[in-house]
Amino acid sequence: MTAKKTLVAYFSASGETARLARTLADVTGGDLHEIVPAEPYTTADLDWNDRTSRSSLEMNDPASRPAVASRVAGMDAYDVVFVGFPIWWYVAPTIVSTFLEAYDFAGKTVVPFATSGGSGMGRTEDVLKACCAPETRWLPGRRMSSRASEAEVRRWVEGLGL
């Protein structure tokens, strides 16, 4: 859809964000990269009702940076990077910060997208912007259904003016 080289990077704990990421990659013609934790999350880790679960501990610690299992090959070649994730506690999971801090996004355009059972993006963009160089161009993020149609995703992407 865009002449710019595009990457769709995403973290998905349950597969919902992965579904939306695949649709977005199809619409943009972008490459797909899953942000995989070095230590996979178990069901118990993701129990947000348990204050001692891994996800709860990570989200309550702004300095938490869970390790990722792999890097994007050739990141320098990308002009536009869509970064997707589920909303946890009204922000992106801290592993997304780990991903963003691992690369130099100066001169690139970053567009966040999220899935959620109902909550909005909260202060997500402010948190994520702080992980990148000031020269990073940010476009407004959007929360969408993991089952958003190709047409709906296309309308959103076209509206970004990439």
Stockholm file with secondary structure:
# STOCKHOLM 1.0

chainA/1-162         MTAKKTLVAYFSASGETARLARTLADVTGGDLHEIVPAEPYTTADLDWNDRTSRSSLEMNDPASRPAVASRVAGMDAYDVVFVGFPIWWYVAPTIVSTFLEAYDFAGKTVVPFATSGGSGMGRTEDVLKACCAPETRWLPGRRMSSRASEAEVRRWVEGLGL
#=GR chainA/1-162 SS CCSSCEEEEECCSSSHHHHHHHHHHHHHTCEEEECCBSSCCCTTTTCTTCTTSHHHHHHTCTTCCCCBSCCCTTGGGCSEEEEEEECBTTBCCHHHHHHHHTSCCTTCEEEEEEECSSCCCTTHHHHHHTTSCTTCEECCCEECCTTCCHHHHHHHHHHHTC
#=GC SS_cons         CCSSCEEEEECCSSSHHHHHHHHHHHHHTCEEEECCBSSCCCTTTTCTTCTTSHHHHHHTCTTCCCCBSCCCTTGGGCSEEEEEEECBTTBCCHHHHHHHHTSCCTTCEEEEEEECSSCCCTTHHHHHHTTSCTTCEECCCEECCTTCCHHHHHHHHHHHTC
//
